[in-house]
């Protein structure tokens, strides 16, 4: 398979990482593949952070230690970054 056709296995960790990458895209960290411009969309970033928070609540007690640690760590970092981005002009 060509590299662009490769998709990693879909498991909980990759799902959570995919959502966190989406948040970083909405923070303006990556350019849009079509427009080639990086733009901030803090409303979309917050919505995706809230989805991760919902996953954290709904999966409580059902994750292994690595999954829980990954989700908790990402949520902490993304929430702190959101607060920082929200406060920047």
C-alpha distances in whole Angstrom, upper triangle without the diagonal:
4,6,8,6,7,10,12,15,17,21,24,23,20,22,25,23,21,25,26,24,25,29,28,27,30,32,31,29,26,26,25,22,24,27,26,29,30,32,34,34,36,37,33,33,35,34,31,33,35,32,31,35,35,32,34,38,36,34,37,38,34,32,32,33,30,29,33,33,29,31,34,33,31,34,36,34,33,37,39,36,37,41,41,39,41,44,43,44
4,5,5,7,11,13,16,19,22,25,24,20,22,25,22,21,24,25,22,24,27,26,25,28,30,28,26,23,23,22,19,21,24,23,26,27,29,31,32,34,35,32,31,34,33,30,32,35,32,31,35,35,33,35,38,37,35,38,39,36,33,33,34,31,30,33,33,29,31,34,33,30,33,35,33,32,36,37,35,36,39,39,37,40,42,41,42
4,5,5,9,11,14,17,20,22,21,17,20,22,19,18,21,22,19,21,24,23,21,25,27,25,23,20,20,20,17,20,23,21,24,24,27,29,29,31,32,29,28,31,31,27,29,32,29,28,32,33,30,32,35,34,33,35,36,33,31,30,31,28,27,30,30,26,27,31,29,27,30,32,30,29,32,34,31,32,36,35,34,36,39,37,39
4,6,8,11,15,16,19,22,21,17,18,21,18,16,20,21,17,18,22,21,19,22,24,23,21,18,18,17,14,16,19,18,21,22,24,26,27,29,30,26,26,29,28,25,27,30,27,27,31,31,29,31,34,33,32,35,36,33,31,31,32,28,27,30,30,26,27,30,29,26,29,31,29,28,31,32,30,31,34,34,32,34,37,36,37
4,6,10,13,14,18,21,20,17,18,21,19,17,20,21,19,20,23,23,21,24,26,25,24,20,21,19,16,18,22,21,24,24,26,28,28,30,31,27,27,30,29,25,28,30,27,27,30,31,28,30,33,32,31,34,35,32,30,30,31,28,26,30,30,26,27,31,30,27,29,32,30,29,32,34,32,32,36,36,34,36,39,38,39
4,7,9,12,15,18,17,14,15,18,16,15,18,20,17,19,22,22,21,24,26,25,23,20,21,20,18,20,24,23,25,25,27,28,28,30,31,27,26,29,28,24,26,29,26,25,29,29,26,28,31,30,28,31,32,29,27,27,28,24,23,27,27,23,24,28,27,24,27,30,28,27,30,32,30,31,35,35,33,35,38,37,39
4,7,8,12,14,14,10,12,15,13,12,15,17,15,16,20,20,19,22,24,24,22,19,21,20,18,20,24,23,25,24,26,26,26,28,28,24,24,26,25,21,23,25,22,21,25,25,22,24,28,26,24,28,29,25,23,23,25,22,20,23,24,20,21,25,24,22,24,27,26,24,28,30,28,28,32,32,31,33,36,35,37
4,6,9,12,11,8,10,13,11,11,14,16,14,16,19,19,19,22,24,24,22,20,22,21,20,23,26,25,26,25,27,27,27,28,28,24,23,26,24,21,22,24,21,20,23,24,21,22,25,24,22,25,26,23,20,20,21,18,17,20,20,17,18,22,21,19,22,25,24,23,26,28,27,27,31,31,30,32,35,35,37
4,6,10,10,7,9,13,12,12,15,17,16,18,21,21,21,24,26,26,24,23,25,24,23,26,29,28,29,28,29,29,28,29,29,26,24,26,25,21,22,24,21,19,23,23,19,21,24,22,20,23,23,20,18,18,19,17,15,19,20,17,18,21,21,20,22,25,24,24,27,29,28,29,32,33,32,34,37,37,39
4,7,8,6,6,10,10,10,12,15,15,16,18,20,20,22,24,25,24,22,24,23,23,25,28,27,28,27,28,27,26,27,26,23,22,23,22,18,20,21,18,16,19,19,16,18,21,19,17,20,21,17,15,16,18,16,13,17,18,15,16,19,20,18,20,23,23,22,24,27,26,26,30,31,30,32,35,35,37
4,6,5,6,9,10,11,12,14,15,17,19,20,21,23,25,26,24,24,26,25,25,28,30,30,30,28,29,28,27,27,27,23,22,23,22,18,19,20,17,15,18,17,14,15,18,16,14,17,17,14,12,12,15,12,10,13,15,13,13,17,18,16,18,21,21,21,23,26,25,26,29,30,30,31,34,35,37
4,6,5,6,9,10,11,12,14,15,17,19,20,21,23,25,23,23,26,25,26,28,31,30,30,28,28,27,25,25,24,21,20,20,19,16,16,17,14,12,14,14,10,11,14,13,11,13,14,11,9,10,12,10,7,10,12,10,10,13,14,13,15,18,18,18,20,23,23,23,26,27,27,29,31,32,35
4,5,5,6,9,10,11,12,14,15,16,18,20,21,23,21,21,24,24,24,28,29,28,28,26,26,25,24,24,24,21,19,20,19,16,15,17,15,12,15,15,12,12,16,15,13,15,16,13,10,11,11,9,6,9,10,7,8,12,12,11,13,16,16,16,18,21,20,21,24,25,25,27,30,30,33
4,5,5,6,9,10,10,12,14,15,16,18,20,21,19,19,21,21,21,24,26,25,26,23,24,24,23,23,23,20,18,20,19,15,16,18,15,13,16,17,14,15,18,18,15,18,19,17,14,14,15,12,10,13,14,10,11,14,14,12,15,18,17,16,19,21,21,21,25,26,25,27,30,30,32
4,5,5,6,9,10,11,13,14,15,17,19,20,19,19,21,20,21,23,26,25,25,23,23,22,21,21,21,17,16,17,16,12,13,15,12,10,14,14,11,13,16,15,13,16,18,16,13,15,16,14,11,13,14,11,10,14,15,12,14,17,17,15,18,21,20,20,23,25,24,25,29,29,31
4,5,5,6,9,10,11,13,14,15,17,19,18,18,21,21,21,24,26,25,25,22,22,21,19,19,19,16,14,15,14,10,10,12,10,7,11,12,9,10,14,14,12,14,17,15,12,14,14,12,9,11,11,8,7,10,11,8,10,13,13,12,14,17,17,17,20,22,21,23,25,26,29
4,5,5,6,9,10,10,12,14,15,17,15,15,18,18,19,22,24,22,22,20,20,19,19,18,19,16,14,16,15,12,12,14,13,10,13,15,13,13,17,17,16,18,20,18,15,16,16,13,11,13,12,9,9,12,11,8,11,14,13,12,15,17,16,17,20,21,20,22,25,25,28
4,5,5,6,9,10,11,13,14,16,14,14,16,16,16,19,21,20,20,18,18,18,17,17,18,14,13,15,14,11,12,14,12,11,14,15,13,15,18,18,17,20,22,20,17,19,19,16,14,16,16,12,12,15,14,11,13,16,15,13,16,18,17,17,21,22,20,22,25,25,27
4,5,5,6,9,10,11,13,15,14,14,16,16,17,20,21,21,20,18,17,16,15,14,15,11,10,11,11,7,8,11,9,7,11,12,11,13,16,16,16,18,21,19,17,19,19,17,14,15,16,12,11,13,13,10,11,14,13,11,13,16,15,14,18,19,18,19,23,23,25
4,5,5,6,9,10,11,13,12,13,16,16,18,21,21,20,19,16,16,15,14,13,14,12,9,11,11,8,8,11,10,8,11,14,12,13,16,17,17,19,21,20,18,19,19,16,14,15,14,11,9,12,11,7,8,11,10,8,11,13,12,12,15,16,15,17,20,20,23
4,5,5,6,9,10,11,9,9,12,13,14,17,18,17,16,14,14,13,13,14,15,12,10,13,13,10,11,14,13,12,15,17,16,17,20,21,20,22,25,23,21,22,22,19,16,18,17,13,13,15,14,10,12,14,12,10,14,15,13,14,17,17,16,18,21,21,23
4,5,5,6,9,10,10,10,12,11,13,16,17,16,15,13,12,12,11,11,12,9,8,11,10,7,9,12,11,11,14,16,15,17,20,20,20,23,25,24,22,24,24,21,18,19,19,16,15,17,16,12,13,16,14,11,14,16,14,13,17,17,15,17,20,20,22
4,5,5,6,9,9,10,13,13,16,18,18,17,16,13,12,10,9,9,10,8,5,8,9,6,7,10,11,10,13,15,15,16,19,20,20,22,25,24,22,24,23,21,19,19,18,15,14,15,14,11,11,13,11,8,10,12,10,9,13,14,12,13,17,17,19
4,5,5,7,6,7,10,12,14,17,17,15,14,10,11,9,10,10,12,10,7,11,12,10,10,14,14,13,16,18,18,19,22,23,23,24,27,26,24,25,24,22,20,20,19,16,15,16,15,11,12,14,11,8,11,12,9,10,13,13,11,14,16,16,18
4,5,5,5,5,7,8,11,13,13,12,11,8,8,8,9,10,12,10,8,12,13,11,12,15,15,15,18,20,20,21,24,25,25,27,30,29,26,28,27,24,22,23,22,19,18,20,18,15,15,17,15,12,15,16,13,12,16,16,13,15,18,17,18
4,5,7,8,10,10,13,15,14,14,12,9,7,5,5,6,8,6,5,9,10,9,11,14,14,15,17,19,19,21,23,24,25,27,30,29,27,29,28,26,24,24,23,20,19,20,19,15,15,17,15,11,13,15,12,10,14,14,11,12,16,15,16
4,6,8,10,12,15,17,16,15,12,9,7,5,6,6,10,9,7,10,12,11,11,15,16,16,18,20,21,21,24,25,26,27,30,30,28,29,28,26,24,24,23,20,19,19,18,14,14,15,13,10,12,12,9,8,11,11,8,10,13,12,13
4,6,7,9,12,14,13,11,9,5,5,5,7,9,12,11,10,13,15,14,15,18,19,19,21,23,24,25,27,29,29,30,33,33,30,32,31,28,26,27,26,22,22,23,21,17,18,19,16,13,15,16,12,12,15,13,10,13,15,13,14
4,7,10,12,15,14,12,10,7,8,8,11,12,15,14,11,15,17,15,15,19,20,19,21,24,24,24,27,29,28,30,33,32,29,30,29,26,25,25,24,20,20,21,19,16,17,18,15,13,15,15,12,13,16,14,12,15,17,15,16
4,7,9,12,11,9,8,6,8,10,12,14,17,14,13,17,18,16,17,21,20,20,23,25,24,26,29,30,29,31,34,32,30,31,30,27,25,27,25,22,22,23,21,18,19,21,17,15,18,19,15,16,19,18,15,18,20,18,19
4,6,8,8,5,5,4,7,10,12,15,17,15,15,19,19,18,20,23,23,23,25,27,27,28,31,32,32,34,37,35,33,34,34,30,29,30,29,25,25,27,25,21,23,24,21,19,21,22,18,18,22,20,17,20,22,20,20
4,5,5,5,5,6,8,11,12,15,17,14,15,18,19,17,20,22,22,22,25,27,26,28,31,31,31,34,37,35,33,34,34,31,29,30,30,26,25,28,26,22,23,25,23,20,22,24,20,20,23,22,19,21,24,21,21
4,6,5,8,9,12,14,16,19,20,17,18,21,21,20,22,25,24,24,27,28,28,30,33,33,33,35,38,36,34,35,35,32,30,32,31,27,27,29,28,24,26,28,25,22,25,26,23,23,26,25,22,24,27,25,25
4,6,8,11,12,15,16,20,21,18,19,23,23,21,24,27,26,26,30,30,30,32,35,35,35,38,41,39,37,38,38,35,33,35,34,31,30,32,31,27,28,31,28,25,28,29,26,25,28,27,24,26,29,26,26
4,5,8,10,13,15,19,20,18,19,23,23,22,24,27,26,27,30,31,31,33,36,36,37,39,42,40,38,40,40,37,34,36,35,32,31,33,31,28,29,30,28,25,27,28,25,24,27,26,22,24,26,24,23
4,7,10,13,15,19,21,19,19,23,23,22,24,27,27,27,30,31,31,33,36,36,36,39,41,40,37,38,38,35,33,35,34,30,30,32,30,26,27,29,26,24,26,27,23,23,26,24,21,23,26,23,22
4,6,10,12,16,18,17,17,20,21,20,22,25,25,26,28,30,30,32,34,35,36,38,41,39,37,38,38,35,33,34,33,29,29,30,29,25,26,27,24,22,24,24,21,20,23,21,18,20,22,19,19
4,7,10,13,15,14,14,17,18,18,19,22,22,23,25,27,27,29,31,32,33,34,37,36,34,35,35,32,30,31,30,26,26,27,25,22,22,23,20,18,20,20,17,16,19,18,14,17,19,16,16
4,7,10,12,11,11,15,16,16,17,20,21,21,24,25,26,28,30,31,32,34,37,36,34,35,35,32,30,31,30,27,25,26,25,21,22,23,20,17,19,19,16,15,17,16,12,14,16,14,14
4,6,9,9,9,11,13,14,15,17,18,19,21,23,24,25,27,28,29,31,34,34,32,33,33,31,28,28,28,25,23,24,22,19,19,20,17,14,15,16,13,11,14,13,9,11,13,12,12
4,6,6,6,9,10,11,12,14,16,17,19,20,22,23,25,26,27,29,32,32,30,32,32,30,27,27,27,24,22,23,22,19,18,19,17,14,15,16,13,11,14,14,10,10,14,13,13
4,5,5,6,8,10,10,12,14,15,16,18,20,21,22,24,25,27,30,30,29,31,30,28,26,25,25,22,20,21,20,17,15,16,15,12,12,13,11,8,10,11,8,7,11,11,12
4,5,5,6,9,10,11,12,14,15,16,19,20,21,22,24,26,29,29,28,31,31,29,26,25,26,23,21,21,21,18,16,18,17,13,13,15,13,10,12,14,11,10,14,14,15
4,5,5,6,9,10,11,13,14,15,17,18,20,21,23,24,28,27,26,29,29,27,24,24,24,21,19,20,20,17,15,17,17,13,13,16,14,11,14,16,13,12,16,17,18
4,5,5,6,9,10,11,12,14,15,17,19,20,21,23,26,26,24,26,26,24,21,21,21,18,16,17,17,13,12,14,13,9,10,12,10,8,11,13,10,11,14,15,16
4,5,5,6,9,10,10,12,14,15,16,18,20,21,25,25,23,26,25,24,21,20,21,19,16,16,16,13,11,13,13,9,8,11,10,7,10,12,11,10,14,15,17
4,5,5,6,9,10,10,12,14,15,16,18,20,24,23,22,25,25,24,21,20,21,19,16,17,18,15,12,15,15,12,11,15,14,11,14,16,14,14,17,19,20
4,5,5,6,9,10,11,12,14,15,16,18,22,21,20,22,23,21,18,18,18,16,13,15,15,12,10,13,13,10,11,14,13,11,14,16,15,15,19,20,21
4,5,5,6,9,10,11,13,14,15,17,20,20,18,21,21,19,16,16,16,14,11,12,12,9,7,10,10,7,7,11,11,9,12,14,13,13,17,18,21
4,5,5,6,9,10,10,12,14,15,19,19,18,21,21,21,18,16,17,16,12,13,14,12,9,12,13,10,9,13,14,11,13,16,16,15,18,20,23
4,5,5,6,9,10,10,12,14,18,17,16,19,20,19,16,15,17,15,11,13,15,12,10,14,15,12,12,16,16,14,17,19,18,18,22,23,25
4,5,5,6,9,10,10,12,16,15,14,16,17,16,12,12,13,11,8,9,11,9,7,11,12,10,10,14,14,13,16,18,18,18,22,23,26
4,5,5,6,9,10,11,14,15,14,17,17,17,14,12,13,12,9,9,12,10,7,10,12,11,10,13,15,13,15,18,18,18,21,23,26
4,5,5,6,8,10,14,14,14,17,18,18,15,13,16,15,11,12,15,13,11,14,16,14,13,17,18,17,19,22,21,21,24,26,29
4,5,5,6,8,12,11,11,14,15,15,11,11,13,12,9,11,13,12,10,14,16,14,15,18,19,18,20,23,23,23,26,28,30
4,6,5,6,10,10,9,12,13,13,10,8,11,10,7,8,11,11,9,12,14,14,13,17,18,18,19,22,23,23,25,27,30
4,6,5,9,10,11,14,15,16,13,11,14,14,11,11,14,14,12,14,17,16,15,19,21,19,21,24,24,24,27,29,32
4,6,9,9,10,14,16,17,13,12,15,15,12,13,17,16,14,17,20,19,18,22,23,22,24,27,27,27,30,32,34
4,6,5,6,10,12,13,10,9,13,13,10,12,15,15,14,17,19,19,19,22,23,23,25,27,28,28,31,33,36
4,6,7,10,11,13,11,8,12,13,11,11,15,15,14,16,19,19,19,21,24,23,25,27,28,28,31,33,36
4,6,8,10,13,11,9,12,14,13,13,16,18,17,19,22,22,22,24,27,27,28,30,31,32,34,36,39
4,7,10,12,9,9,13,14,12,14,17,18,17,19,22,22,23,25,27,27,29,31,32,32,35,37,40
4,6,8,6,6,9,10,10,11,14,15,15,17,19,20,21,23,25,25,27,29,30,31,33,35,38
4,6,5,6,9,10,11,12,14,16,17,18,20,21,22,24,26,27,29,30,31,33,35,36,40
4,6,5,6,9,10,10,12,14,15,16,18,20,21,22,24,25,27,29,30,31,33,35,38
4,6,5,6,9,10,10,12,14,15,16,18,20,21,22,24,26,27,28,30,32,33,36
4,5,5,6,8,10,11,12,14,15,16,18,20,21,22,24,26,26,28,30,31,35
4,5,5,6,8,10,11,12,14,15,16,18,20,21,23,24,25,27,29,30,34
4,6,5,6,8,10,11,12,14,15,17,18,20,21,23,24,26,27,29,32
4,6,5,6,8,10,11,12,14,16,16,18,20,21,22,24,26,27,30
4,5,5,6,9,10,10,12,14,15,16,18,20,21,22,24,26,29
4,6,5,6,9,10,11,12,14,15,17,19,20,21,23,25,28
4,5,5,6,9,10,11,12,14,16,17,18,20,22,23,26
4,5,5,6,8,10,10,12,14,15,16,18,20,21,24
4,5,5,6,8,10,10,12,14,15,16,18,20,23
4,6,5,6,9,10,11,12,14,15,17,19,22
4,6,5,6,9,10,11,12,14,16,17,20
4,5,5,6,9,10,10,12,14,15,18
4,5,5,6,9,10,10,12,14,18
4,5,5,6,9,10,11,13,16
4,5,5,6,8,10,11,14
4,5,5,6,8,10,13
4,6,5,6,9,12
4,5,5,6,10
4,5,5,8
4,6,8
4,7
4
